[in-house]
Amino acid sequence: MQKNKAIAAFIIILTIIMTFAVPIRGAAQEQPKTIRVGYYENEVFQEGAKDGIVKSGYAYEYYLKLSEYTGWEYEYVYGSFGEVYNMLLDGEVDVVAGLAYKEERKELIGYPDLPMGSETYNFVKHETDTDITADPQTFNGKKIGVLDSAMLDTLREYLDSHAIKAEVMAFSDYEELFSEFDSKNVDILAAEGDGAYGRDHAEVLFPFGDSNYYLCVSRYRSDILSELDTAQNMLAADEPDYLNYLNHKYFPVSVSSRAFSAAEKEWIDTHSEIRIGYLENCLPYSDTGKSGSVTGLIKDLIPEIFNDLGLNKINVTYTGYKNYDDMIAAVQTDMIDAAFPVGGGLYYSEENGIYQSSSVISTTTELVYNNGYDNDTVRSFAVNRNNTIQYYYIITNYPDAKIISCDSIEECLEAVLSGKAGATTLDGMRATDILKNSRFRNLSHRNISRNDDRCIGVKIGNEELLKLINRGIAVVGSEYANNRAYRYTDELYNYGLTEALRDNAAVFIAIAGVITGLVMFLLVRDIKRSRKELAIIEKSRLELEQANKELDENKDALSDALSAAEHANRAKTVFLNNMSHDIRTPMNAIIGFTALADSHIDNKEKVRDYLGKISVSSQHLLSLINDVLDMSRIESGKVLINASEAHLTDVINDICTIVHANISSKQLNFNIDTNDIIHDDIFVDKLRLQQVLLNILSNAVKFTPTGGMISLKVIEKQLTDNKTAWFEFRIKDNGIGMSEEFRNMIFDAFTREQTSTVSGIQGTGLGMAITKKIVDMMGGTISVNSEEGSGSEFIVYLPCRIVDKVSEDDGTDKNKGDTVSIHDIKGKTVLIAEDNELNQMIAKAILEEMGLTVDIAENGESAVRKITEADAGHYSIVLMDIQMPVIDGYEAARRIRSLKDEGKADIPIVAVTANAFEKDKKLALSVGMNGHLAKPYDIGQIRKTLIELLI
C-alpha cells in the first residue's frame, strides 16, 4: 500500500514539473538572442561592411552556420578592424571574428575552446620589383605593410630573428593596407594567405608564420561564450570537414592561389604548350571519341585550369593511350608532360617515378560480384590489365586475393558472371551506368568504404608544373570536376537493338511463334480447300494486311505521341533557358544603378536619373517574368507578338540604359546613330524589339575586348505603303569576330564557337536562336557579317506600322480628366488586407499620396472583423491580398459578401496579388471581388481601378 502511494506521489510531482517546464522552454525558444557582430571589411574573409551592401565571405558564412545551432539573430555593427576590436573590449559589440590567440588578450576578451580556422602569413611583393627575392636579407630598407593585429607581433619576431632592418607600416584598416600596396607605397605586403584577393603582378614569396584564429566574445557576455562552445562542438561532430569546406570554397580567389611563385613563372615563361596523355576506354574521365579526338572530363578540365589561372595562351595537346603503363612510361620519357587519370595511391606513383597532383575527383569503389557475398567472394579478382589503377587498388586492399587478368572491364564482368573470378571492382562514377547494360544486370554490387582519388600525374623533378596544376585544381574546385564528369557517364551505357532483343526476348519469340503458326494454318487450308475457299482465304489475307496496316499506323501514332511529348519537354526547357539568358541583362543594370545611386545618395539629380534607369530595367525584367509565368507558352515554345504604340527613339534610349553598366565596366566606346529615323512613332512589340537588340548588344559587349568599339545605327528604309515602313538596325563591333563555319550555324540553338578565345565566356548558346525566332515572328530578317579577329556586324530588318497622328489624338486633355477623378476620391478610406509589412508600407505610401486615408489589416480574418465592426460606409473599398495567414483573401471576400448588412456586404473588393494567371483573375471575380491588380504595384493601374470603382 505504501509502495503504491509513493508511486502515485512520484507521478503527480513529475506531471507538475512537466506542466511548468515545457511552457518556459517554449517561451525561451520563441525569443532568440540578438547578437551584435563587430563587422569589418576584409577581402575574402568578410565583405559587405556597410548598410545595404551584400555580405559574403568565410566569416559571414560561419556566422550563419552557427545560428543553425544557437538560433541567434545578428545585428551588424560596422567599423575598421581597430574600431570593432575596441568596441569588443568596451562591450559595445558581442563578438568579433578572426582574432588570433594572444596571452595578453586572455583577460580582456573571451576565447572559445575551438578556433574558427587557421591561417598562414605570407610575404607578397610586386612582380616587377626584382630587388626583392625569397632571400629575407633583400627586405632590408624596404617598407612592409601589415594589419595592426596579432600578425604584427609575428612579423616583428620574424624580422628580429633574421636581423632584418625594414620599415614596418601598421594599418588599422584592411582597405587602407591593400590600397597602399596596390599603389606601390608599400614594397612588401604581409597578408593572410586566404585573406586577400589574388592580385595581378603580385608574387607570393614565402610564409613567415601561422596562427589559429577565433570568434571571440565580449568578456561581459559569458552566456554567449558558453553557447558558442556548445555550438562549435556540435558542428565539429556533425560536419567534421566544415572548416575544410570553407577553405576550399574561398581559397581559389585568394592571393595565395593567384600569385605564382618564381618557379611557376619560370615554367610559364619557357612553355607555350602542355602535352597531356590520357587513358582510353576510361569514361567519364577520358577516352577517344568516334571522331578520333579526346573526350571526357580531361577535355574540359585542363583548358579550364589554365583559363582560370589567366594562362589561356598555353596550347593544350592530347595523346591517348590504351594501356595505363604505356601512359606512365610516356611521362617518364618526356613524351608527354602530364597524364590523367592517375591513382592507386602515392606508393605506386612514387615507384613509377611520378608525382600525384591534388585530387581532381575522390570517388568511391564498387565491389561487383555474383550469387551472393561471402568471404570467398574476395578470394579472386578479375582485373583489367590495361588499367593498372584497378590492380593497385585491389592488391592494396585485398593483398591475399588471386588476380585474373582480362583485356577490358567488360571481360572482367563476364569473368565474374561465369564464375572464373569471385569479384571485380568498378569506379563509383562508372558503376551505375556500366551495370545498366542488360548482360550485367544480374550482377550485385556494394560500396567499399575506402575511396580512391583520381589525380593528374607529373614526372618527379617537374615540381614547377605540379605546383601550377595543383594551384589550378584548387581554383577550379572539386564541384566543377564532378559536374563535368557526370556529363560523360551516359556514354557508358548504349541501349541498342541487341539490348532490346535481350530485354524483350520472350515478346519477340511469342510474336514469331504467332506468325509462324498463322502461316502454317493458312498453308494447310490452301491445300484442303477449293477455289471458293481460296477466295475466302484471300479475303482473310487482305483483312490481315489491313490489320497489320492499322497496327503500323498505331505504332506511328504512338511514335508521334512520344515525339510530341519530347517536343513539349524540350520546349519547356528551351523557354526557361531563354528567360534565364534574357533576365541577366536588366538584372545587371538594376544592380549596377542601385550601387551607383547608393554611392551618390546626396546628389538628387544623379539619384533621380539612376532611379529612372532602374525603373526602365525593372519594367523590362517584369515583362520577362510575366512570360515565364505563362505556362501555356512554355508548353508550346511560342511567344505571341503584341504590337503597341511606341516612340522608337525612347526604345533605343531604354536599351542603352540597360546595357550601360556592362559597357562602362569594360570601358567600351558606344556610338548611337538615330538620325535616319523619319517616323519616330510606330506600332511595335517593344519588349520583343528590346529583346532582339539586347541579345545582340550583350554578345557584342561580351566578345569585344576592353577599350573596344560598339555602334548601334537605326535607318528608316522605304515605305511599303503609306502605313508601313522598314527599319534597319545595324549593330557593329570590333571584337573577336567568328569563323565562317560558326557564322553559318550561329542562329541554331545551343551553338557556341569552340575556340580558346571564347571558351571562358559564359553563355547557353541560345541568344542568337532566340533573336532569330523573334525576328521571324515579327516578319523581319536578320543577317551577320563577320571575320575572325575583325569584329562582327548584325543587320536586322523589321517592318513597323506608322502611327497615324490624326486618328491617335482625339484632342482631349487626358491629364485634366485624371486630375478631376483623383480629386473626387480624395478623403475616402481604404482598407488594405496585407500580411507583409514591407508591402503594407508601400501600398500605404502610394494611397496616401493620392489623398486617401489608409487602414491596415494584417490578415483576412482581421479584414472581416474591421468591416463588421465599422459603420457601413466607413470604408470605401478593400484592397485584398490573397495568400494570408488565418484565412486567405478568397475566404475573406466570401465572408464579407455574406454579411447581413448590405451596406457592408456590397463594399468594392479588389484582389491585389502576385498570382497573375488568367485563372486567378477569374477565381477572384467568382468569389465576389470587383477587380484584380497584379503585384508588383503599378501606381497608374491602382489609380485607374480606384477611379473606376469609387466614382
ZATITOR-977337 format. One record per residue (C-alpha): x negated, y negated, z negated. Coordinates in steps of 0.001 Angstrom, whole numbers, padded with zeros to 6 digits, always signed. Example, Ala and Ser with C-alpha at 12.3 -4.5 7.8 and 13.67 -1.06 7.14 Angstrom:
<atoms>
-012300+004500-007800
-013670+001060-007140
</atoms>
This chain:
<atoms>
+000000+000000+000000
-002767-002413-000967
-004589-001495+002242
-001551-002400+004378
-001226-005741+002587
-004859-006532+003266
-004459-005743+006968
-001345-007915+007173
-003157-010807+005461
-006082-010480+007869
-003754-010599+010881
-001984-013721+009536
-005301-015514+008941
-006582-014553+012425
-003343-015838+014014
-003701-019189+012224
-007317-019521+013366
-006421-018742+016991
-003449-021130+016893
-005553-024111+015818
-008798-023228+017528
-007559-022823+021083
-005963-026294+021491
-009043-028020+020076
-011234-026214+022563
-008873-027031+025407
-008818-030697+024424
-012600-030801+024482
-012643-029333+027953
-010229-031948+029226
-012625-034824+028416
-016064-034171+029982
-019014-036228+028836
-020197-039136+030937
-023998-039099+031146
-025880-042286+032011
-028609-041398+034512
-031605-043687+034928
-031847-043578+038733
-034942-044957+040502
-035878-044843+044184
-038444-042164+045074
-038804-040803+048603
-037620-037164+048973
-037307-036712+045203
-034485-039171+044501
-032931-041556+047026
-029990-043971+047189
-030750-046144+044124
-028134-048788+044982
-024376-049056+044727
-022607-047855+047870
-025675-046022+049237
-025518-042270+049872
-027562-040395+047276
-029766-037422+048098
-032969-035691+047116
-034391-032971+044898
-033412-034598+041575
-029930-035639+042710
-029115-032085+043780
-030487-030816+040448
-028134-033162+038528
-025129-031774+040389
-026239-028187+039812
-026494-028762+036065
-022967-030235+035995
-021656-026820+037080
-022765-025527+033666
-022230-028605+031460
-019154-030224+033020
-020983-033574+032815
-019904-036558+034848
-022575-039089+035777
-022860-042861+035648
-025908-044027+037607
-027942-046939+036238
-030403-048317+038794
-033880-049792+038438
-037532-049221+039171
-039333-046301+037566
-040759-048533+034834
-037392-050167+034179
-035411-046953+033781
-038160-045450+031621
-037887-048408+029228
-034085-048005+029298
-034578-044386+028223
-036772-045492+025306
-034158-048060+024212
-031221-045660+024551
-029646-047659+027416
-029625-044534+029606
-029282-040902+028532
-031528-039033+030995
-034349-039732+033470
-035770-037143+035889
-039338-036462+036967
-041297-037176+033761
-044479-035222+033085
-045236-033992+029582
-047454-036333+027530
-048223-035802+023873
-047718-039474+023038
-044219-039375+024551
-043103-036435+022411
-041799-038653+019587
-040256-041192+021971
-038124-039013+024245
-036620-035528+024234
-038187-032804+026383
-036070-029719+027259
-037503-026213+026980
-037776-025714+030745
-039191-028026+033440
-037096-029043+036440
-040039-028468+038780
-043790-028606+039251
-045856-030957+041348
-049302-031165+042901
-051006-034554+043018
-052772-035263+046341
-055135-037873+047727
-053867-039228+051071
-055868-041537+053360
-055261-043353+056618
-056179-041140+059567
-058210-043900+061207
-060339-044522+058106
-063405-042427+058895
-065350-043778+055877
-063205-041685+053531
-063640-037910+053637
-062972-034891+051435
-066181-035842+049545
-064953-037658+046394
-068028-039913+046415
-066653-041675+049502
-063938-043077+047206
-066447-045454+045556
-065433-049077+046076
-062044-048127+047561
-058578-049168+046423
-056488-046264+045117
-052716-046833+044706
-050804-044810+042114
-047495-044943+040242
-047787-046098+036625
-046843-042685+035204
-048465-039531+033904
-050171-039247+037298
-052186-042408+036443
-053805-040650+033477
-054611-037590+035595
-056162-039842+038269
-058351-041697+035787
-059524-038430+034238
-060477-037151+037700
-062357-040354+038622
-064235-040393+035283
-065175-036701+035555
-066611-037302+039053
-068258-040658+038183
-066261-042469+040872
-066056-046283+040681
-062873-047171+042521
-060270-049906+042043
-057123-048264+040653
-053950-050202+041522
-050999-049076+039363
-047467-049810+040583
-044265-049664+038550
-042137-049003+041639
-042422-046338+044355
-041194-048600+047142
-043912-051172+046477
-046574-048450+046276
-045597-046888+049619
-045252-050313+051230
-048781-051314+050185
-050194-048051+051543
-048277-048279+054828
-049522-051877+055308
-053104-050676+054557
-053547-052886+051493
-054313-049628+049688
-057082-047378+051046
-056061-044152+049293
-052625-043076+048102
-052362-040861+045016
-048974-039197+045519
-046933-036178+044611
-047173-033696+047458
-043400-033367+047704
-042521-036870+046510
-043113-038904+049665
-042070-038607+053283
-044531-037476+055913
-046291-040446+057478
-047729-040905+060951
-051501-041363+060975
-051877-040151+057372
-054155-037300+056282
-053984-035263+053073
-057497-034927+051646
-057194-032586+048653
-055278-032191+045371
-056653-033731+042189
-054210-032330+039627
-050824-030825+038975
-048103-031018+036381
-044688-029739+035416
-042036-032449+035297
-038885-032585+033206
-035400-034038+032997
-035973-035994+029780
-033316-037124+027299
-032993-040201+025106
-034084-039497+021546
-030696-040842+020445
-028812-038065+022292
-029842-034785+020674
-026407-033408+021593
-027240-033773+025290
-030661-032149+024835
-029047-029058+023312
-026540-028770+026165
-029340-029296+028703
-031420-026454+027230
-028424-024120+027403
-027590-025119+030995
-031184-024695+032203
-031461-021251+030601
-028160-020153+032176
-029240-021493+035582
-032564-019643+035326
-030692-016426+034561
-028032-016842+037267
-030286-018199+040031
-033936-017491+039192
-035083-018784+042594
-033135-022056+042472
-036201-024279+041943
-037945-022486+044835
-034842-023147+046931
-035071-026875+046190
-038790-026896+047019
-038192-025128+050343
-035342-027497+051169
-037211-030744+050527
-040835-029719+051227
-040506-029796+055051
-040130-033622+055188
-042776-034429+052565
-046220-035879+053078
-047800-032508+052243
-046026-030831+055129
-046538-033538+057744
-050111-034762+057186
-052606-032483+058945
-055917-031555+057368
-059170-032253+059157
-059496-028578+060138
-055983-028538+061595
-056656-031735+063537
-059811-030178+064990
-057748-027223+066285
-055167-029598+067763
-057841-031714+069469
-059516-028682+071045
-056425-026804+072220
-053814-027700+074801
-052309-024207+074825
-051384-021440+072420
-051152-017829+073639
-048508-015761+071875
-048309-011960+072037
-045021-010274+071242
-043779-006709+070776
-041317-005467+073374
-038164-003495+072509
-038029-005267+069156
-034922-007437+069297
-033771-009636+067710
-037396-010647+067159
-038876-010158+070624
-038514-008381+073954
-038994-008846+077680
-035704-009693+079392
-034377-008459+082712
-035929-011468+084440
-039366-010493+083140
-039633-013401+080700
-039744-013377+076927
-036522-013271+074903
-035641-013040+071226
-036472-015204+068204
-040112-015719+069249
-038975-017510+072418
-037328-020254+070321
-039471-020232+067175
-042911-021218+068486
-041723-024252+070550
-039569-025325+067585
-042572-025184+065238
-044774-027323+067477
-041981-029763+068328
-041136-030286+064641
-044816-030906+063933
-044876-033516+066724
-047153-031329+068889
-044864-030906+071888
-047795-031340+074278
-049126-027914+073243
-048176-025461+076018
-046894-022059+074873
-047558-018904+076934
-046301-015393+076157
-047615-011869+076769
-045512-008790+075994
-046889-005519+074587
-045146-002155+074465
-047287-000956+071575
-047942-002724+068247
-051569-001564+068042
-052275-002912+071549
-050870-006276+070489
-053061-006376+067356
-056118-005399+069450
-055374-008337+071761
-055543-010682+068761
-058852-009183+067633
-060415-009583+071109
-059142-013180+071514
-056891-012291+074446
-054080-013975+072516
-054114-016480+069650
-051223-015082+067601
-048852-012103+067535
-045253-011554+066442
-043743-009712+064668
-046431-008616+062215
-045592-006804+058971
-046130-003731+056845
-047988-005503+054045
-051159-007531+053524
-053426-004479+053108
-052847-003123+056599
-053081-006580+058115
-056484-007035+056492
-057519-003597+057753
-056521-004733+061255
-058531-007960+060963
-055611-010348+060966
-054031-012843+058614
-050304-012751+057959
-048563-016115+058080
-045871-017137+055632
-042743-015061+056059
-040666-016030+059083
-037854-013703+058024
-037625-011473+054961
-035462-008540+055925
-034030-005513+054199
-034786-001994+055397
-032074+000606+056027
-032735+004301+055383
-030924+006287+058106
-030058+009955+057516
-027577+012707+058468
-025325+015067+056487
-025635+013508+053057
-028511+012147+050984
-030633+014167+048529
-034293+014498+047546
-035069+016487+050701
-033865+013629+052899
-037056+011600+052439
-039488+014523+052815
-039873+013841+056551
-039512+010681+058606
-039196+010068+062341
-041441+007113+063203
-041673+005051+066400
-045326+005365+067455
-045052+002057+069349
-044048+000113+066236
-046711+000652+063601
-044918-001740+061205
-042441+001079+060560
-045274+003535+059950
-046966+001175+057436
-043707+000685+055551
-042970+004407+055273
-046431+005555+054153
-046497+002708+051604
-043118+003543+050074
-042999+007327+050790
-046671+008412+050739
-045871+012145+050500
-043451+012207+053439
-044203+014122+056645
-044457+011833+059697
-042866+012916+063004
-043915+010604+065852
-041434+009549+068542
-041662+007284+071587
-038815+004940+070625
-036402+004152+067832
-033665+005926+069834
-035759+009115+069795
-036219+008656+066028
-032455+008546+065561
-031995+011585+067823
-034557+013452+065700
-032507+012697+062588
-029324+013831+064330
-030890+017108+065435
-032443+017820+062036
-036051+017562+063214
-036533+014749+060685
-034751+014075+057419
-034624+010302+057886
-035908+007251+059698
-035795+003546+058929
-034269+000563+060684
-034934-003122+060227
-031942-004626+058384
-031288-007139+061148
-031261-004377+063782
-029486-001563+061969
-025832-002581+062245
-025888-003196+065993
-028041-000183+066902
-025811+002166+064901
-022712+000866+066706
-023719+002981+069697
-021385+005976+069755
-024076+008655+069770
-025401+007332+066436
-022100+006616+064711
-022144+009826+062678
-025395+008799+061001
-025292+007353+057500
-027479+004577+056148
-028258+002963+052826
-030197-000107+051820
-033724+000282+050453
-034306-002317+047768
-037845-003153+048921
-037782-005945+051533
-040280-006290+054366
-041486-009620+055768
-041795-010422+059466
-044755-012744+059982
-046956-014218+062675
-050413-012606+062883
-053612-014637+063415
-057171-013336+063686
-059214-013521+060479
-061525-016502+060935
-058921-018633+062701
-057796-020297+059470
-057053-023622+061184
-054325-022116+063367
-052965-020102+060422
-052575-023266+058333
-050882-025025+061219
-048429-022140+061742
-047682-021908+058009
-047029-025633+057930
-044652-025278+060885
-042799-022331+059315
-042230-024414+056180
-040979-027386+058205
-038638-025294+060374
-037283-023394+057379
-036055-019823+056984
-032456-020758+057814
-033452-021684+061369
-035206-018341+061923
-032277-016346+060533
-029703-018196+062622
-031740-017814+065811
-032421-014134+065215
-028725-013318+064850
-028127-014743+068330
-030094-011864+069822
-028677-008940+067835
-025793-008401+070280
-028249-007162+072925
-028978-004121+070731
-025525-002705+071421
-024422-002051+075011
-020906-000726+075442
-020804+000688+078980
-018932+003359+080917
-020854+006164+079259
-019922+004837+075818
-016280+004533+076873
-016227+008135+078153
-017754+009412+074919
-015363+007438+072720
-012287+008489+074701
-013260+011964+075922
-010003+013565+074737
-007915+010988+076590
-009835+011447+079835
-009651+015244+079578
-005899+015071+078944
-005363+012825+081957
-007474+015101+084155
-005511+018140+082908
-002165+016486+083634
-003240+015515+087132
-004684+018971+087845
-001521+020702+086623
+000683+018423+088689
-001363+019085+091826
-001180+022866+091311
+002564+022665+090757
+003068+020790+093995
+000884+023242+095937
+002936+026247+094721
+006180+024550+095643
+004806+023657+099085
+004187+027359+099751
+007561+028658+098481
+009973+026060+099787
+011338+025404+103189
+011104+022245+105202
+014125+020855+103373
+012366+021497+100114
+009228+019944+101567
+011228+016790+102242
+012218+016724+098602
+008593+017212+097678
+007616+014347+099963
+010201+012177+098228
+008754+013188+094886
+005285+012338+096119
+006461+008899+097158
+008084+008406+093788
+004846+009466+092138
+002926+006945+094212
+005383+004257+093159
+004929+005254+089543
+001149+005068+089956
+001521+001678+091591
+003629+000449+088700
+001051+001858+086327
-001662-000088+088148
+000491-003192+088008
+000995-002698+084284
-002740-002336+083868
-003211-005550+085872
-000629-007264+083683
-002451-006121+080557
-005737-007320+082048
-004155-010681+082870
-002789-010928+079346
-006254-010199+077943
-007793-012813+080237
-005142-015311+079187
-005888-014664+075508
-009607-015022+076083
-008986-018200+078063
-006867-019638+075246
-009595-018843+072734
-012245-020407+074959
-010032-023447+075499
-009719-023911+071742
-013479-023590+071252
-014305-025909+074161
-011806-028519+072971
-013172-028546+069424
-016745-028738+070714
-015688-031627+072955
-014297-033507+069979
-017445-032823+067921
-019510-034237+070784
-017380-037383+071128
-016855-038162+067437
-020560-038659+066745
-020900-041901+068747
-018221-044013+066963
-019258-042476+063626
-022815-043692+064195
-021513-047206+064937
-019339-047198+061806
-022198-046036+059573
-024673-048452+061164
-022490-051555+060986
-021372-050658+057454
-025023-050667+056379
-025585-053989+058190
-022518-055520+056531
-023762-054410+053125
-027209-055894+053753
-025674-059267+054847
-022857-059351+052288
-023347-063085+051620
-023141-064048+055306
-019411-064170+056003
-019806-064697+059751
-022022-061643+060185
-019849-059537+057889
-016736-060574+059834
-018497-059674+063099
-019651-056297+061739
-016165-055548+060378
-014679-056298+063784
-017090-053853+065394
-016349-051258+062714
-012647-051712+063456
-013206-051082+067178
-015209-047932+066488
-012685-046782+063872
-009818-047096+066332
-011764-045057+068888
-012545-042431+066240
-008915-042331+065117
-007773-041735+068682
-010156-038781+068976
-008963-037352+065649
-005355-037588+066833
-006331-035447+069827
-007915-032861+067541
-004695-032667+065517
-002581-031939+068599
-002897-028154+068564
-000894-027692+071751
-003686-029432+073643
-006231-027098+072131
-004293-024061+073275
-004130-025293+076878
-007510-027012+077032
-005795-030105+078530
-005650-033746+077509
-002984-035995+079049
-003851-039313+080703
-001818-042174+079184
-002357-045421+081070
-001525-048708+079363
-002346-052354+079914
-005954-053238+079056
-008416-056065+079562
-011363-054408+081329
-013986-056842+080004
-012787-056193+076439
-013021-052425+077034
-016633-052825+078197
-017450-055024+075181
-015921-052469+072805
-018097-049745+074348
-021193-051892+073914
-020271-052416+070274
-020036-048659+069668
-023460-047843+071210
-025188-050937+069838
-026602-049171+066773
-028220-046364+068819
-029645-048806+071376
-031105-051084+068696
-032678-048166+066814
-034678-047198+069945
-035438-050842+070915
-033936-050364+074373
-033167-053167+076826
-029452-053033+077631
-028064-055127+080527
-024346-055510+081291
-023009-056979+084535
-019242-057545+084915
-019458-060484+087350
-017918-058489+090207
-014640-057849+088367
-011822-059707+090156
-008777-058328+088366
-009571-058062+084660
-006108-056941+083528
-005393-053368+084606
-003460-050268+083642
-005869-047573+082425
-006202-044938+079705
-008537-046986+077529
-009563-044040+075330
-010490-041818+078280
-012370-044617+080075
-014328-045264+076870
-014960-041549+076512
-016359-041287+080068
-018655-044305+079776
-019744-043477+076204
-020721-039920+077195
-022920-041250+079999
-024366-044095+077887
-025046-041740+074967
-027084-039462+077242
-028912-042481+078662
-029880-043587+075135
-030796-040025+074146
-033096-039370+077131
-034663-042850+077509
-037878-043402+075518
-038328-046302+073089
-038588-049666+074870
-036856-048358+077977
-034092-049956+080067
-030390-049133+080458
-027909-051073+082572
-024119-050966+082989
-022650-052639+086065
-018949-052809+086951
-017964-053619+090551
-014413-054028+091784
-014118-052453+095241
-011433-052828+097904
-007701-052815+097141
-005975-049711+098484
-002729-051701+098357
-001507-054792+096547
-001202-052883+093274
-004283-050621+093004
-007990-051427+093015
-011013-049125+092886
-013673-049851+090282
-017269-048642+090485
-019121-048127+087176
-022905-047763+087578
-024956-046658+084541
-028676-046567+085186
-031725-045822+083003
-035459-045383+083444
-035627-042312+081196
-036965-038820+081815
-034619-038007+084683
-033734-034457+085677
-034768-031729+088095
-032875-031061+091318
-031823-027636+090007
-030258-029111+086868
-028733-032021+088801
-026694-029516+090832
-025127-027986+087698
-025048-030953+085287
-021238-031021+085273
-020941-027347+084236
-020034-026636+080613
-022834-025704+078159
-025679-026602+080539
-028792-028428+079367
-032126-028901+081062
-034541-026311+079674
-037757-028363+079581
-040221-029150+076833
-039206-032815+077082
-035597-032298+076060
-035699-029068+074069
-035948-031006+070794
-032925-033218+071542
-029680-032013+070028
-026559-031534+072127
-023936-028990+073046
-024292-029325+076802
-020604-030321+077009
-020824-034086+077518
-021009-034188+081285
-018464-031381+081685
-016030-033421+079558
-016776-036526+081591
-016232-034790+084956
-012918-033300+083812
-011587-036657+082595
-012683-038474+085767
-010936-035832+087883
-007749-036185+085807
-007879-039970+086271
-008049-039476+090054
-011653-040611+090402
-015073-039233+091308
-018463-039049+089586
-021923-038519+091074
-025523-038731+089908
-028855-039731+091440
-031942-038656+089515
-035541-037518+089798
-037793-036159+087077
-039728-038996+085459
-037837-041709+087356
-034608-042024+085367
-031007-041392+086339
-028045-043314+087749
-024436-042172+087277
-021740-043639+089558
-018086-043368+088555
-015234-044398+090920
-011818-044881+089350
-008510-046227+090740
-006639-048594+088402
-003265-050261+088865
-003458-054065+088575
-001233-055834+086046
+001464-057993+087639
+001223-061166+085569
+004652-062442+086531
+006511-059243+085600
+004469-058621+082461
+005005-062132+080980
+008658-062873+080237
+007886-066309+078871
+008969-065575+075299
+006975-066581+072265
+006364-063227+070604
+004373-064690+067709
+007176-067015+066909
+009633-064106+066660
+007290-062186+064436
+006870-065207+062170
+010595-065615+061750
+011013-061882+060999
+008209-061825+058433
+009670-064889+056727
+013016-063133+056489
+011612-060188+054473
+009553-062214+052009
+010533-061750+048361
+012009-058304+048828
+010872-055474+046552
+009209-052367+047960
+008798-049112+046014
+005624-047198+047044
+005568-043483+046153
+001880-042521+046412
-000312-040344+044140
-003709-041556+045427
-004919-044661+043574
-007002-045937+046492
-004042-045647+048872
-001872-047391+046262
-004294-050331+046161
-004486-050622+049968
-000726-050417+050523
-000014-052884+047730
-002520-055404+049099
-001059-055152+052636
+002534-055614+051477
+001760-058460+049068
+000006-060258+051935
+003398-060122+053707
+005058-061811+050725
+006693-058681+049323
+006956-057568+045684
+005486-054083+045128
+006213-051396+042534
+004265-048095+042358
+005498-044544+041656
+002697-042022+041176
+004741-039022+042399
+008090-038040+043903
+009783-037451+040556
+008719-040899+039328
+010139-042446+042510
+013540-040775+041985
+013584-041909+038354
+012769-045536+039222
+015548-045658+041872
+018011-044058+039451
+017215-046391+036534
+017062-049626+038569
+020148-051579+039634
+021419-050977+043152
+019702-053429+045483
+016688-053965+043185
+014516-052067+045634
+014953-052936+049328
+013001-049985+050765
+010922-046943+049718
+007588-046060+051382
+007285-042351+050562
+004100-040234+050703
+004801-036556+051475
+002175-034467+049684
+002502-035459+045995
+002425-033584+042666
+005521-032598+040661
+007852-032912+043684
+006887-033857+047233
+008256-036640+049411
+010809-034477+051195
+012414-033277+047959
+012339-036802+046518
+014193-038101+049598
+016821-035360+049275
+017444-036244+045621
+017762-039968+046357
+020223-039288+049176
+022315-037118+046794
+022751-039913+044160
+026386-040712+043383
+025772-044468+043595
+025951-045165+047349
+024071-048450+046941
+021081-046464+045691
+021567-043383+047869
+021566-045423+051112
+018277-047235+050470
+015935-047096+053542
+013180-044491+053090
+010088-044316+055353
+007649-041385+055312
+004038-042602+055061
+001777-039581+055524
-001285-038089+057203
+000952-035346+058645
+001230-036811+062131
+002633-033903+064159
+005922-034379+066014
+007471-031622+063889
+006549-033625+060756
+008400-036666+062105
+011480-034530+062822
+011322-032981+059345
+011189-036440+057739
+014288-037531+059646
+016084-034239+058847
+015891-034856+055069
+017422-038320+055451
+014399-040580+055935
+014749-043587+058239
+011300-043664+059775
+007770-042221+059869
+004413-044021+059559
+001138-042164+060033
-001991-042707+057935
-004411-044450+058115
-002336-047582+057616
-001573-049608+060749
-000627-053084+059490
+001152-054021+062708
+003233-050835+062692
+004093-051307+058994
+005261-054884+059669
+007337-053781+062669
+009005-050961+060712
+009832-053203+057741
+011381-055849+060013
+013476-053229+061839
+014845-051718+058612
+015212-054816+056417
+016562-057459+058839
</atoms>
